[in-house]
Amino acid sequence: METSPSSQVVTDSASTLPASSSAGSSHLSSLNLALGNPIAHHVQNPEPMTEDPLWYQHAVFYEVLLRSFGDANGDGMGDLAGLTAHLDYLQWLGVDCLWLPPFYPSPMQDGGYDISNFMDINPIYGSLDDFRTLVEGVHNRGMRILVDIPLNHTSDQHPWFQSSRSNPSGPYGDYYVWRDDDSGYPDARVIFVDSETSNWTFDPVRKQYFWHRFFSSQPDLNYENPDVQREILTIIRFWAGFGVDGFRLDAVPYLFEEEGTNGENLPKTHEFIARIRQMIDAEFPGTILLAEANQWPEDVVEYFGTEERPECHMCFHFPVMPRIFYSLKEGNAQAIRSILMTTPDIPTTAQWSTFLRNHDELTLEMVTDQERAQMYSWYATDQRMRANVGIRRRLAPLLDNSLTQIQLANILLFSLPGSPYVYYGDEIGMGDNIWLPDRDGVRTPMQWIPEANAGFSQAAPADLNLPVISSLSYNPSAVNVQSQLEQPHSLLHWMRNTLAVRKAHPVFGDGALVLLPTDNPAVLAFVRHNAEETILCAMNIADSAQATTVDVDGCAGSSVTDLFSGSVFPSIAEDGSLRLTFAARGYYWFSLSH
Ligand code: GLC
């Protein structure tokens, strides 16, 4: 077997773990051991961060829930020091940037997205000093960090709201959206349909209704008030001052309200985001903004702004995600093809954020009613698997714990346009617990080792913030980092190797996409190309072996080399056609060259 120079395969054996070194603090090493961190003694080499201003176009992101990753102080709740202790693992995996959901003081009615003080750390996670240590540890390993700013609402426990309800004519009286009745903005949908029936709730203290797009314990801020806008800029400045590399702007479409509209994506909302961007560019250049806008592609692209008035560097691509799951069950690539065809071009400095799963339900807002019904019948047969307009399950259980399906879903994630976001635990195929309330079933402790509490915490099991998964197929003995490190062909090693191959080819991050015609609807084929290279991605979405002829127009006679193995395949024919055969759920990444 020949290995092409472009092939950057990481040997898939446990021996690829980094060698021991004396670098790193002894405090963290002992913490690592206490946490049962299987790569604790394999300290990574320090690495500089890339200076590429467009780093986010080539980065691999990893969403990590502080409360469920590592518990350093043994109180049952994951914390900042616990995450810091596991940074070697994330560096080893090939993560470039962490995304941390909110860690601010909060009554935790919405996983911390209900904030009672935006400029501090929730003591359950540690202190501002612990946060500084985390940021330093991340940067020392050449990685970056995004923090989450829910700017649409606060907790009802926030002093602003407490003051607003008790002192309407005081300085905070106008910080929220108050009305005498609940008839305003009737065209705005209710998002949390499982728990809310209206976007208005009566406050017995102020004796008025307040507006909220999410839980009634999360009143919406009043963006018509310039003081509110100033407060948000101050908060962003505060965290940017810690050297974070970017902000996820949570629930961003809903900042303003307007009668006669659905209250989403309003021009004033875009104006305010452009104002944040202006401030960031002037005061913290290089820091990025990521929009969480669960909208159709033509509406989401507005959050990139324009060259003259830029908004966000990245936006989540919500509609492509459910279509990956839809296609996999249907065994047909059409749903993915059609959403790619209707996704507009984005500015050259922008990037999509793509994902399979995150800390929320697998949202089905961006599909048709018919597709939604079909998805529920495939993926959420039990009512407990549903939440709001979506499915509260993790990747592995959604895909029947099938390694080939999980790999194919990730191959789609890693090869479609955008930078991929991996949800913690999905790299080892963790399970979920549909008996836990709300979305907690997909937020359980990370499974490090096949022992008590999965190595997440030294607390008594009953004191854990959420129970470790105990089901037959997904308990820590069945699924954990340590044993997957030992097995060269585990999902974990496959993820690391595949990410390394992807990273060796920047075209996956910045290349154009050209969908290719095939004569088999089960096969998705497309080319990613930039000035340097052309890669053909071809996937058999079906659960049975398939053959197809792909029409690679403009590449007649090109040689075809498999990126994973370096194996050379028959060249593309003079008429531009390439005959391919696939195993069930099989896939190829081919380098094409003349
Ligand atoms: C975002 C978060 C979600 C939260 C909601 C309200 O959608 O991802 O977890 O519940 O905002 O803050």
Boltz pocket constraint, residues with backbone or C-beta under 6 A from the ligand:
constraints:
  - pocket:
      binder: B
      contacts: [[A, 110], [A, 111], [A, 113], [A, 114], [A, 150], [A, 214], [A, 250], [A, 251], [A, 292], [A, 359], [A, 360]]
      max_distance: 6.0
